[in-house]
Amino acid sequence: FAFYDRSLTEALMEQMAIENSLREAIRKEQFELYYQPQLSFEDGHITGFEALIRWNHPTMGRIDPDRFISIAEKSHLIIPLGEWVLTTACTQAALWHKRGIFDGHMGVNISGIQMEHGDLPGIIAKALSSSGLDPDQLEIEVTETVVMKDPQRWIDMFAEIKALGVHISIDDFGTGYSSLSYLREFPLDKLKIDRSFVEDLPHDEDACAIADTIIALAKGLGLSTIAEGVETSAQAQYLNKKACDSVQGYLFDRPLQAFDAEQRLLSGEYKISGIKG
C-alpha cells in the first residue's frame, strides 16, 4: 500500500522552486560569503578563515546552505556555484593580504561533485590567477567521506593541486572510514576534527578518545589539527591541553560578513582567557 502524504509533495515543490531559483541566482550573483575565524591556541591570532556561502533570495530572504547545497549538488549547479565561491574567497583574501592585515589561510569547501565532474585543479589555478592570491594562502577542504569513496582516484588530483602550492585539509575527520594507508599517500596539511565529537567534550569518554586519537594521528603524520564547532570554554580547554593546533566555533565568533571579518583582523588577537598554558 502507498498512502499520499501532502508533506512529500510540498517538499518536492520546494526543491523544484529552489533549483529553478538557483539558476537565476547564479546568473545574478545573489550569494554572499561569510567568513568564520580560525584561531591559534598559542596566542589567539587569526590563522585563517573558513568561507561559508549564504543566499540572499529577493523574496524568500536569507536561505542557509543546508536548504540548497544538496539540491545544487544533485543538479550539478554546484560546479558554477563552487567556482564563484572559490574566486570570491580568493579575491577577498588577496585584498586583505594586499592591505597587510591578513597572512593566514582562506579555507574553501569543495564538493565531491566538483571533484568528479569539474576540472578542479584548473578552476583553482584560474581563481588564484584572477585574484592574485598567493597559493600558500589557499586551503581547500574536502570531506573524509568523499575522499574515502574512491581514494585511489584522488591521489593524482591532490598531487596536481598540491603542485600549485595550495594546502589541503580533510574536513569532518572521524565521521568516515579512513584507510590509513591512503591517508599516508595523500599530500595533506591538516585534519579537521568534526563538531559531532567536539560537542561531547570533555565529558564523553568516547568523544575524548576519538579527539585524542585524531590529534595524535595528525602529529604522527606531520599534519596540523583544527577543531570545529567549539562552543564552550571546557571544550576549548580540553583541546588545548591535548595540543590541538587551532580552533573555530561560536565560542569565539560566528561566521562574519566581510566587513565584520575585516574589523576582527584590525582589532588584533582574540582574548582566549583561561586557555593558554
C-alpha positions as CSV (number, residue, x, y, z in Angstrom):
1,F,0.0,0.0,0.0
2,A,1.1,3.6,-0.7
3,F,-0.5,6.5,1.2
4,Y,-0.4,10.0,0.0
5,D,1.4,12.4,2.2
6,R,1.0,16.1,1.4
7,S,4.3,17.0,3.1
8,L,6.2,14.9,0.4
9,T,4.6,17.0,-2.4
10,E,5.4,20.2,-0.6
11,A,9.0,19.2,-0.1
12,L,9.3,18.2,-3.8
13,M,7.8,21.5,-4.9
14,E,10.2,23.4,-2.6
15,Q,13.1,21.5,-4.1
16,M,12.0,22.3,-7.6
17,A,11.4,26.0,-6.7
18,I,14.9,26.2,-5.2
19,E,16.6,24.5,-8.1
20,N,14.9,26.9,-10.6
21,S,15.8,29.9,-8.4
22,L,19.4,28.7,-8.1
23,R,20.0,29.0,-11.8
24,E,18.8,32.6,-11.8
25,A,20.7,33.3,-8.5
26,I,24.0,32.2,-10.0
27,R,23.5,34.4,-13.0
28,K,22.6,37.4,-10.8
29,E,25.1,36.6,-8.1
30,Q,22.6,36.7,-5.2
31,F,25.1,34.9,-3.0
32,E,27.3,36.3,-0.3
33,L,30.3,34.8,1.5
34,Y,30.6,34.9,5.3
35,Y,34.0,34.2,7.0
36,Q,34.4,32.3,10.3
37,P,37.7,33.0,12.0
38,Q,40.1,30.1,12.9
39,L,42.3,30.9,15.8
40,S,45.7,29.7,17.1
41,F,45.6,28.2,20.6
42,E,49.1,29.5,21.1
43,D,48.4,33.3,21.0
44,G,44.8,33.8,19.9
45,H,46.0,35.1,16.5
46,I,43.7,34.5,13.5
47,T,45.4,31.8,11.4
48,G,42.7,31.7,8.8
49,F,39.0,31.9,7.8
50,E,36.5,29.3,6.5
51,A,34.5,30.8,3.7
52,L,30.8,29.9,4.1
53,I,28.1,30.7,1.5
54,R,24.7,32.4,2.1
55,W,21.9,33.0,-0.4
56,N,20.1,36.4,-0.3
57,H,16.9,35.5,-2.2
58,P,14.8,38.5,-3.2
59,T,11.5,37.0,-2.0
60,M,12.4,34.1,0.3
61,G,15.0,36.1,2.2
62,R,18.2,34.5,3.6
63,I,18.5,30.9,2.7
64,D,21.0,28.8,4.6
65,P,23.2,26.3,2.8
66,D,21.6,23.2,4.4
67,R,18.5,24.1,2.2
68,F,20.2,24.5,-1.1
69,I,23.6,22.8,-1.3
70,S,22.3,19.3,-1.6
71,I,20.0,20.5,-4.4
72,A,22.9,22.3,-6.1
73,E,24.9,19.1,-6.0
74,K,22.1,16.9,-7.4
75,S,21.6,19.3,-10.3
76,H,25.4,19.9,-10.7
77,L,24.8,23.6,-10.3
78,I,27.4,23.3,-7.5
79,I,30.1,23.4,-10.2
80,P,29.5,27.0,-11.3
81,L,28.5,28.0,-7.8
82,G,31.6,26.4,-6.3
83,E,33.8,28.3,-8.9
84,W,32.1,31.6,-7.8
85,V,32.8,30.7,-4.1
86,L,36.4,29.9,-4.8
87,T,37.1,33.0,-6.9
88,T,35.3,35.3,-4.4
89,A,37.1,33.9,-1.4
90,C,40.5,34.2,-3.1
91,T,39.8,37.7,-4.1
92,Q,38.8,38.7,-0.6
93,A,41.9,37.1,1.0
94,A,44.1,38.7,-1.6
95,L,42.6,42.1,-0.8
96,W,43.2,41.7,2.9
97,H,46.8,40.4,2.2
98,K,47.5,43.4,0.0
99,R,46.4,45.7,2.8
100,G,48.7,44.0,5.2
101,I,46.1,42.8,7.6
102,F,45.9,39.1,6.8
103,D,48.6,36.5,6.2
104,G,46.7,33.3,7.1
105,H,44.8,30.7,5.1
106,M,41.4,31.1,3.4
107,G,39.6,27.8,3.6
108,V,37.1,26.8,0.9
109,N,34.9,23.8,1.0
110,I,35.0,21.6,-2.1
111,S,32.1,19.3,-3.1
112,G,32.5,15.8,-4.3
113,I,30.6,16.8,-7.5
114,Q,33.2,19.4,-8.2
115,M,35.9,16.8,-7.8
116,E,34.2,14.3,-10.0
117,H,32.8,16.4,-12.8
118,G,34.8,19.6,-12.9
119,D,38.4,20.4,-13.7
120,L,39.2,21.3,-10.1
121,P,43.0,21.9,-10.4
122,G,42.2,24.1,-13.4
123,I,39.5,26.0,-11.6
124,I,41.8,26.6,-8.6
125,A,44.6,27.8,-10.8
126,K,42.2,30.2,-12.6
127,A,40.9,31.6,-9.2
128,L,44.5,32.1,-8.0
129,S,45.5,33.8,-11.2
130,S,42.5,36.2,-11.4
131,S,42.6,37.1,-7.7
132,G,46.4,37.4,-7.4
133,L,46.3,35.4,-4.1
134,D,49.5,33.6,-3.1
135,P,48.7,29.8,-3.4
136,D,50.1,29.3,0.0
137,Q,47.2,31.2,1.5
138,L,44.5,29.0,0.0
139,E,43.3,25.9,1.7
140,I,40.7,23.6,0.2
141,E,38.6,21.5,2.5
142,V,37.4,18.1,1.3
143,T,35.2,15.8,3.5
144,E,36.6,12.5,4.6
145,T,33.5,10.7,3.3
146,V,34.1,12.0,-0.3
147,V,37.8,11.2,-0.3
148,M,37.3,7.6,1.0
149,K,34.7,6.6,-1.5
150,D,37.4,6.2,-4.1
151,P,40.7,7.2,-2.6
152,Q,42.9,5.9,-5.4
153,R,41.1,8.2,-7.8
154,W,42.0,11.4,-5.9
155,I,45.7,10.8,-5.3
156,D,46.8,12.2,-8.7
157,M,44.3,15.1,-8.4
158,F,45.5,16.1,-5.0
159,A,49.1,15.9,-6.3
160,E,48.2,18.4,-9.0
161,I,46.5,20.7,-6.5
162,K,49.5,20.4,-4.2
163,A,51.8,21.3,-7.0
164,L,50.0,24.6,-7.3
165,G,51.2,25.4,-3.8
166,V,47.7,25.1,-2.3
167,H,47.0,23.5,1.2
168,I,44.7,20.5,1.5
169,S,42.5,19.8,4.6
170,I,40.3,16.8,5.4
171,D,37.1,18.1,6.8
172,D,34.7,16.3,9.2
173,F,37.5,13.9,10.0
174,G,36.4,10.9,12.1
175,T,33.0,10.6,10.5
176,G,34.1,8.4,7.6
177,Y,36.1,5.2,7.3
178,S,39.6,6.3,6.6
179,S,42.2,3.9,5.2
180,L,45.4,4.8,7.0
181,S,47.4,3.5,4.1
182,Y,45.7,6.0,1.7
183,L,45.8,8.8,4.3
184,R,49.5,8.4,4.3
185,E,49.7,8.7,0.5
186,F,47.6,11.9,0.3
187,P,49.6,15.2,0.3
188,L,47.6,16.6,3.2
189,D,48.3,19.5,5.5
190,K,45.5,19.4,8.1
191,L,42.8,17.2,9.8
192,K,39.7,18.9,10.9
193,I,38.0,17.3,14.0
194,D,34.3,17.1,13.3
195,R,31.9,19.0,15.5
196,S,30.0,15.9,16.4
197,F,32.9,14.8,18.6
198,V,33.7,18.3,19.8
199,E,30.2,18.9,21.2
200,D,30.6,15.9,23.6
201,L,33.9,17.1,25.0
202,P,35.2,16.8,27.7
203,H,32.5,14.7,29.4
204,D,32.1,11.8,27.0
205,E,34.9,9.2,27.1
206,D,34.3,8.0,23.6
207,A,34.4,11.5,22.1
208,C,37.6,12.3,24.1
209,A,39.2,9.1,22.9
210,I,38.4,9.9,19.3
211,A,39.6,13.5,19.5
212,D,42.8,12.4,21.3
213,T,43.4,9.8,18.5
214,I,42.9,12.2,15.7
215,I,45.3,14.7,17.2
216,A,47.9,12.0,17.8
217,L,47.5,10.6,14.3
218,A,47.9,14.0,12.7
219,K,51.1,14.7,14.7
220,G,52.4,11.3,13.7
221,L,51.8,12.1,10.0
222,G,53.2,15.7,10.3
223,L,49.8,17.3,9.9
224,S,48.2,20.1,11.9
225,T,44.8,19.9,13.5
226,I,41.8,22.2,13.9
227,A,38.6,21.6,15.9
228,E,35.3,23.0,14.6
229,G,32.1,23.7,16.4
230,V,33.7,24.8,19.7
231,E,31.1,26.4,21.8
232,T,32.3,26.2,25.4
233,S,35.4,27.0,27.4
234,A,35.6,23.5,28.7
235,Q,35.8,22.1,25.1
236,A,38.5,24.6,24.2
237,Q,40.5,24.0,27.3
238,Y,40.4,20.2,26.7
239,L,41.6,20.6,23.1
240,N,44.3,23.0,24.1
241,K,45.5,20.5,26.8
242,K,45.7,17.8,24.1
243,A,47.8,20.0,21.8
244,C,45.2,20.7,19.1
245,D,46.7,23.5,17.0
246,S,43.8,25.7,16.3
247,V,40.0,26.2,16.8
248,Q,36.9,27.7,15.4
249,G,33.4,28.0,16.7
250,Y,30.7,30.1,18.3
251,L,32.7,30.4,21.5
252,F,34.9,32.9,19.6
253,D,32.9,34.0,16.6
254,R,30.0,33.2,14.3
255,P,30.6,33.4,10.5
256,L,31.0,37.1,9.7
257,Q,30.3,39.3,6.8
258,A,33.4,40.6,5.0
259,F,33.3,44.0,6.7
260,D,33.0,42.5,10.2
261,A,35.7,39.9,9.5
262,E,38.0,42.8,8.5
263,Q,37.3,44.6,11.7
264,R,38.3,41.4,13.6
265,L,41.6,41.4,11.7
266,L,42.2,45.1,12.5
267,S,41.4,44.6,16.2
268,G,44.3,42.2,16.7
269,E,44.4,39.0,18.8
270,Y,41.4,37.3,20.4
271,K,41.5,37.0,24.1
272,I,41.3,33.3,24.8
273,S,41.1,33.6,28.6
274,G,41.8,30.6,30.8
275,I,43.0,28.5,27.9
276,K,46.7,29.3,27.3
277,G,49.2,27.2,29.1
